[in-house]
Amino acid sequence: MTRKMHYFKIPYGSRTEYIKTVHWINSRLSENDLCLLCVNNIPGKLDSLVALVAEDQNKIEAIRNYLNSCGIVLYSDKTLKDLFEEMKSRLWNCCSLHHKADEEYIRLSFQELFYFLEDSELEQRGFHLTPEYQPKLFISYSWKDNEIVQRIVDHLEDIGLNIWIDKKNIEGGEHLHEAIRKGIWQCDMVLLIISKNYEMSLNAKAELKTAFANVVANKKDWRILKLDDIDPDSIFPSLSQYKYYSINEENELIESILRGLDNIKNHK
């Protein structure tokens, strides 16, 4: 059976903060597993990730849970073959970490693979760094689903996403529908969290019409999460023709959102 590759990203400009995390994960792997530190040192494309291949999927789930607690997403959309093809094109400099490598060895591996200074070192030398553009995600949902929606929003914010949600972004005395219209216009992507409660909410369905018009007119990206067995077409005609995720596919949804927002950020 082919073992699936998972990976997580490390911010190039603050990588030393992740050395302990990499050490913790690597120490959970065995000699038959693979942990690859991969760094892209091409100016303008600086990037880094840690790729994992493990025989025991229980290890992967334990690592996923640990990373989630740190606000880090474990991706699974890239294969080991993809990674090797990119290495052939010199996109990545990589080294394999032995499962018994100590923290100092991993620190030295970081120093060897990363060519350019971290953000904090650049600032100490007098360079003023312009903050990266942070795309914004609009959340459309029914208030009756507030508990589960809040859990999802907390997770998205923990991994660093910029979220627009009514209860946080609408000021007292502000007109509800006008604030939502502006919020959708200001955001780069829309996440619809639909359910039977959503179907019964006139405000939510009005919000959806506004969101859909904005998505079409401005060619914005969107994602759909289905909380229960609601028929998407009962909420909006032909909505079922768009890809949607069920609640038990939350990890896949988050991966898709992050890829979409990364693509938006890279084209700003």
Secondary structure, 3 states (H helix, E strand, C coil): CCCCEEEEECCHHHHHHHHHHHHHHHCCCCCCCEEEEEEECCCCCCEEEEEEECCCHHHHHHHHHHHHHCCCCCECCCCHHHHHHHHHCCCCEEEECCCCCCHHHHHHHHHHHCCCCCHHHHHHCCCCCCCCCCCEEEEECCHHHHHHHHHHHHHHHHCCCEEECHHHHCCCCCCHHHHHHHHHHHCCEEEEEECHHHHHCHHHHHHHHHHHHHHHHHCCEEEEEECCCCCHHHHCCCHHHCCCEEHHHHHHHHHHHHHHHHHHHHCC
